[in-house]
């Protein structure tokens, strides 16, 4: 009973996906740090800017609704990941002796990442743009390890221990962070 109460409190504390209204004053995560959202309505193209390490400025057209604001911010998160992921792959693929054929980003509700070992393709959750760089790196390494070992077995764990000795801490940080209720990597 105590375990159930703790889990329920943890889930409530983390918030639910889609709980943001995308209005000024809300806090949104960017690379593991909270930023206060400042919505500015103006004519012209929508733009997202990080200001002074505290503010996430979202410039949108006047009268834009919640869905439009969310779409702009999600597009910006996607672009952030497109910048952050290639250096991680360039670093880890030669160290691990693996090569991905491709990688992609998508919104996932139950996984941080997945790996298709036949196609040598990894998918990474769009929500990882909100996680710390260390947590993003953990998921990338985890998915690359699947190119060496398909299953989560002792061999897989051995590779993780070898390549990223503190992977368990990073995994725990990721799974208890203030992100939607994503449960793990595959």
C-alpha positions in Angstrom: 0.0 0.0 0.0 2.9 2.4 0.8 4.5 1.6 -2.6 1.2 2.5 -4.4 0.9 5.8 -2.5 4.5 6.7 -3.3 4.1 5.9 -7.0 0.8 7.8 -7.2 2.5 10.8 -5.5 5.4 10.6 -7.9 3.2 10.5 -11.0 1.1 13.5 -9.7 4.3 15.5 -8.9 5.6 14.9 -12.4 2.6 16.2 -14.2 0.7 14.8 -17.1 1.4 15.1 -20.8 -0.6 17.9 -22.4 -1.1 19.7 -19.0 0.5 22.9 -20.3 -1.7 25.7 -21.6 1.3 27.4 -23.3 0.7 30.8 -21.6 3.1 33.3 -20.1 4.3 32.2 -16.6 4.4 28.5 -17.1 7.6 26.6 -16.7 8.9 24.3 -19.5 12.0 22.1 -19.4 14.9 22.6 -21.9 17.9 20.3 -21.7 17.1 19.5 -18.1 16.6 23.1 -16.9 13.3 24.9 -16.1 12.5 28.0 -18.2 9.7 30.4 -17.6 7.6 30.8 -20.8 7.0 34.3 -22.1 4.4 34.3 -24.9 4.6 37.3 -27.2 2.0 37.8 -29.8 3.1 39.6 -33.0 2.7 39.4 -36.7 5.3 37.4 -38.6 6.8 34.0 -38.3 6.7 32.1 -35.1 10.0 32.0 -33.2 11.3 30.4 -30.0 14.3 31.9 -28.3 16.1 31.2 -25.0 16.8 34.4 -23.1 19.1 34.9 -20.1 19.2 31.3 -19.0 15.7 31.7 -17.4 13.2 32.6 -20.1 11.8 30.7 -23.0 10.4 33.3 -25.4 7.6 32.0 -27.7 6.7 34.5 -30.4 3.4 33.6 -32.1 0.8 35.2 -34.3 -1.9 37.2 -32.5 -4.8 35.0 -31.5 -2.9 31.7 -31.8 -4.5 29.0 -29.7 -3.0 26.4 -27.4 -2.5 23.8 -30.2 -0.7 26.3 -32.4 1.6 27.4 -29.6 2.3 23.8 -28.7 3.1 23.0 -32.3 5.6 25.8 -32.5 7.3 24.8 -29.3 7.4 21.1 -30.3 9.0 22.1 -33.7 11.6 24.0 -31.8 12.3 21.0 -29.5 12.7 18.8 -32.6 15.2 21.2 -34.1 17.2 21.2 -30.8 17.4 17.5 -30.9 18.5 17.6 -34.5 21.5 19.7 -33.3 22.2 17.6 -30.2 22.0 14.0 -31.5 24.6 14.0 -34.4 27.5 14.9 -32.1 26.5 12.1 -29.7 26.4 9.6 -32.6 29.7 10.8 -33.9 31.2 10.3 -30.5 29.7 6.9 -29.6 29.5 5.0 -32.8 33.3 4.7 -33.2 33.8 4.0 -29.5 31.2 1.2 -29.6 32.1 -0.1 -33.1 28.5 0.3 -34.4 26.9 2.3 -37.1 23.3 3.4 -37.4 21.7 3.5 -40.9 19.5 6.3 -39.7 17.9 7.9 -36.7 14.7 9.7 -36.3 12.7 11.7 -33.7 9.0 11.1 -32.8 6.6 11.6 -30.0 6.3 8.4 -27.9 4.2 7.9 -24.9 5.8 4.8 -23.3 9.5 4.8 -24.4 12.5 7.2 -24.5 13.8 5.4 -27.5 13.7 2.3 -29.7 16.0 0.4 -32.0 15.2 -1.6 -35.0 18.3 -3.8 -35.2 17.6 -5.2 -38.7 17.2 -1.7 -40.2 19.9 -0.3 -37.9 17.5 2.6 -37.1 17.0 4.3 -33.8 14.0 6.4 -32.8 14.3 8.9 -30.1 11.5 10.5 -28.1 10.9 14.2 -28.8 10.5 14.7 -25.0 14.3 14.1 -24.7 14.8 17.7 -25.7 13.5 18.5 -22.2 15.9 16.1 -20.5 19.5 16.9 -19.4 22.3 16.3 -21.9 23.5 13.4 -19.7 20.1 11.7 -19.9 19.9 12.2 -23.7 23.4 10.7 -24.0 22.3 7.7 -21.9 19.3 7.0 -24.2 21.5 7.3 -27.3 24.1 4.9 -25.8 21.3 2.5 -24.7 19.9 2.3 -28.2 23.3 1.9 -29.8 24.0 -1.0 -27.4 21.0 -2.7 -29.0 23.0 -3.0 -32.2 25.4 -5.2 -30.2 22.8 -7.0 -28.1 19.1 -7.2 -28.8 17.8 -8.1 -25.4 18.1 -6.5 -22.0 20.2 -9.3 -20.5 23.5 -9.7 -18.7 25.5 -9.1 -21.9 23.5 -5.9 -22.6 24.1 -4.7 -19.0 27.8 -5.5 -19.5 28.0 -3.3 -22.5 26.3 -0.5 -20.7 28.6 -0.8 -17.7 31.6 -0.8 -20.1 30.6 2.2 -22.2 28.7 4.3 -19.7 29.5 3.2 -16.1 27.1 5.6 -14.5 24.2 4.7 -16.8 22.0 3.5 -13.9 22.1 7.0 -12.3 21.3 8.6 -15.6 18.4 6.3 -16.2 17.0 7.0 -12.7 17.4 10.7 -13.2 15.6 10.5 -16.5 12.8 8.4 -15.2 12.1 10.6 -12.1 12.6 13.9 -13.8 9.7 16.4 -14.4 8.8 15.0 -17.8 5.7 13.2 -19.0 5.1 9.7 -17.7 7.4 7.9 -20.1 8.6 4.6 -18.5 11.8 3.6 -20.2 13.9 2.7 -23.2 13.6 -0.3 -25.3 
